[in-house]
């Protein structure tokens, strides 16, 4: 069986240089790295993960804890995390945890404590102060996505600002009868996403001189069926139909557009619709949206933890970082028709 000493002999370098060149740990000149890689390839030598771990003291695994995996936003974050980790030679170890219960306790008190991961990324999971202290006590790099976590570098969009921007776009077009369709406030996502987006809507309406008594909010599930059912309810009566709808998520907005089409309501001639996310289906439906780039958020979280591992002395931002969200204008919004 081919060993590291065979690769070293063929490449004309030491075994330590072979280890550094193939593991990516430590400096090796580009020419030497190429020579070692060619020698390893010609001999069919593959680095043993267990041997590499013994040398570096690392598993080359990054643990990711996430509450939901079967929705686009969460899947897009995971995709960004995984791509960024693979580019740097790390594997992803996924923990799908609930908001509470024994399963969550096992993840925080047992699995993450074991020396199986080099770093941890918490995705849209509002961990408790006790859980945060437990993770920080491990002495491993940690980053979060979704909202502030005490003592942990985190990133997300500003949900209040994003909702305000979406509502201001409709107001700028001349709409005043604007309905907000958001999430159920009694079933909050972590970091209070539902109430923050409602707050942004209310702030924009108030700034435009529209009193709270003239604002309208309807709650639904954060998905296409939820938007469709609300759309059928609120758009069926032409006497009470708003001229515009700000949906707290693109999937809700797409469901509303489908309901409008079924009712013979033209978007945007009779109804303007805007969402948040810039979902892949947004372009297909001509949906105006607030783009938040979840994949890039995942990649940035990877940058936070891997640089801490590989660059001694480097430290991530000490506070929460708001990543920019931008307006993407498409054909679902227009000036209100004169009635």
N, C-alpha and C positions, 0 to 999 in steps of 0.2 A: 504493500500500500504506500502510495506517495505521501511523504511527510513534508513538514515545513523546511527541514534541512535540505531536502532535494530541491525545493524551489530556490532556497538561498544559494546552493551550489551552482545551479543553472544560471541564476541572475547575477552571480558574483557579488553577493552582499551578505550581511549577517542575518541570522534568524530574527533578531530584534527589528531589523529594517523591514524584513518581509512582513512581520506582524503589524508594524506601523502602516506600511503601504496598503495592506489588504483590509485592515480594520478601519482605516481613516483616522486613527488616533495618533496624534503627534505629527511633526513635520517630516516630510519626505519630498525631495525635489520632484517636479513633474516627470523628468526623464527617468529617474530611478523608479518612480511609481509605475510608469508605463512598462519598464523592463521587467519589474516583478510581476505585474499583471499578465504580461505575455508569457512569462515562464510558468506561472501558475496555470494558465489556460492550456498551454501545450502539454503539461503533465496531468491535467485533469484534477488539480488540487482545489479543494473547496475548504474554506475556513470553517472550522468547527465552532458553532455558537457557544458550546459549553467551554471549550478551551479559551475562546476569546473572552468569555465572561470571567474566567479565572485570572486572566492577565489584566483586564481593565477594571474588574470589580463591578461591571455593569451587565445588565441583562439585554440592553438595547430594546427594551419594551417601554412604551409609554402608556399608562393607564388613562382611559377616558371614561368618565362617569356621566351618564346622560339619562333623563327621565323618559324620553320618547325617541323611537328610531324609525317609525313607519310614517312619518310626515315629511313633506318636502323640505321645510326649513331645517329640521334637525338632520335629515339625511344629507343636505347640502353642506352643513357644517362638518359632519363626519367625513364627507368626501374631501373637503379642503384639508382637514387634519391628516387624513391618511395619505393623501398625495404629498403633502409637505414632509411627513415622517419618512415615507419611502425614499424621497429624494435625498434624505440625510442618513439613510441606512438604519432606520428604526422601525420596529413593528408596533402595531396598535393592539392594545389589550382592552376590550370593551366591557364595561359594566353598565347594564341597563337597570336603573334603580327606580323605585317608586318614591312617592313623597314621604312615606313613613313605613314603619313595620319592621319585622324581623329581617327581611331580605336586605333592606337598606343598612341596618345595623351591622350585618355580617360583612358587607362591602367595606364600610368604614373601619370597623373594629378588627377585621381579620384579613381580608384579601389585600387591602392596600397597605396594611402594616407589614405583611410578609415581603421579603426582599425579591419581589418579582417584577417590579417596575422601577425605572430610573426617574420618572417624573409623572406628574398627574395633571390632567386638564378636566375641569368641571364645566360641562356644557349646559347652559340654561338651568342650572340647578342651584337653588338658593339654600346653600348649606348653613346649618346652624352654627352659632359661635363655638359650641362644644366640638362639632365636627371639624370646623376650621382649625381649632387648636390642635386637634388630634392629627390632622394632616400636616400642619406646620411643624409639629414635634418630630415628624419623620425626617426632617432636614433635607427633603427632596424638592426640586423646583416644582412650583405649582402655578397654574394660570387658570382663569375663569372666563367664560363667555356668557353674556346675558345681563349682567348687572354687578354693582359693587359687592365685594366680599371683604370683610375686615382682614387686613394683613396679607391679602392675596392680590397680585396684579390681575386686573380684569378688563375686558373690552366689550362694547356693544354700541348699537346706535342709541341716540337719545330718543326714546319712544314718545315723550311729550312733544319734542321739537318736530319729529317726523309727522305726527298727527296734526300738529299746528300747520306745517307746510302743506299737507294735503288739503286741509280745510281752507287755507288761505288761497290756494289755487282756484278752488271753486268760487270763493268770494270775489276774487279778482275778475273772474269771468262774468260776474254780475248776479250770481245766485245768492239768495238769502234764505230760501226754504230748503235747508240742507238737513238731511237725516243722517245720523251716525248709526251704523250697524256694527256692533262690537261683540266682545266676548262676555259671557255671563260673569258678573262681578262676584257672585257667590262661589264661582268655581275658577278662581284666579290661576293663571299660569304663574310660575315663579317670577319674582321681581315685579309683580303687579303690572304686567304688560297691559291687561284689559283696562284697568283704571287709569293708567298713564295715557293711553291713547284717547280715552274719553276726556281726560283733563286737557290734552292738547286741542281737541275739537272745541271744548267749551271756552278755552282761552282765546282761540281765534275768533269765535263767534262774538264773545264779549268785546274784544278789541274792535270789531266791526260795528259795534253799537247794537247788537242783537241780544236782548235780554235772555236770561236763562229760561224764562217762561216760554219763549218761542223756539227753544231748541228741542230736538226729539232724539231719543236714544232707544234702540231695540237691541236686545241681546240674542245671540245665537251661537252655535258651535263654530269653531274656526275651520270650516271646510266648505266644499262646494255644495253639498246637500243642505247645510245650514243656511247658506246664502240663498239658495233656491227657495226654500220654504218661507223664509222671511220675505223674499221678493214677491212671492205669490200673495202673501198676506197684506203687505203695505202698498203694493202697486195696483191691486184689483179695483180700488175705489178711486176713480179719476178726480173726485172732489177733494180727496185728502192726499193725493199723490204729491210728493216733494218734487222739486225740479232737479235735485241732485242728491246723491248718496255718497258719503265717505265710509268705505268699508275698512275695518281694522286689519284686514288681511286680503291678499289678492284672491285666495280661494273663495272667500265670502263674496267678493265683488264679481267673480266669474259666475257663481250661482245666481246672483241677482241679475246679471245680464241674460242668462239663460231663461230666467223667469220672465223678464221683460219681453224677450223675443216671443215666448209662448203666448203672452198677453197682447201681442201686437204693438208694443211700445217701442219706439225707435230710440236707440242709443247712438248718438247723443242728442238727436233732435228734440225728443220728448223728455229725456232723462240723461243727466251726466253721472258717470260713476268713476270713482277713483279708489285705489287700494294701496296697501303697503306690502312690499316684498320684491317686486319685479320677478315674479314667478315665471318659469319657462313658458307657461301657457299665456302669459300676459300679452305677448306680441301677437299670438294667434287670435286673441279676442280684441285686439286693438286697445287694450286696457292701459289707461294712464295710471302710473304707479310711483311709489317712493322706493327707490332701489336701495337695498341694504347689504348686498353681497355677502351672504353667510359663509360661502367657501373661503373668501378672503379673511373673514374673522377667524375661521378655523386655522388657516395658515399662519396668521399673526400670533395666535396662542401658541402654536408650535415653535415659532421664532422665540417667544418669551422663554420657554422651558429649555429648548436645546442650546440656546446661547449661554444660559446659566450653567449647563452641563459642560460645554466645550470651551468656554471662554472665562477662565477664572478672573473674578473681579468685576465681570459685567453684571449689571443689575437692571431689571425691567423698570418701567415707570412705577413710582411708589403709590400712585393713585389710579383710580378707574380712568380708562381712556375711552372717550366717545369717538367712534369711527364715523366718518361722514356718510350721510344718506342724501340722495339726490333725486330731484323730480325728473321723471321720464314721461314726457307728454306724448300721448298717442291719440287715437280717434274717439275715445269713449267720453271725452269732456269737450264742451263747447258752451257758448253763451246761451242763456235760457231763451226759449222761444216765447215771443210775446203772446200772452193768452187773452 
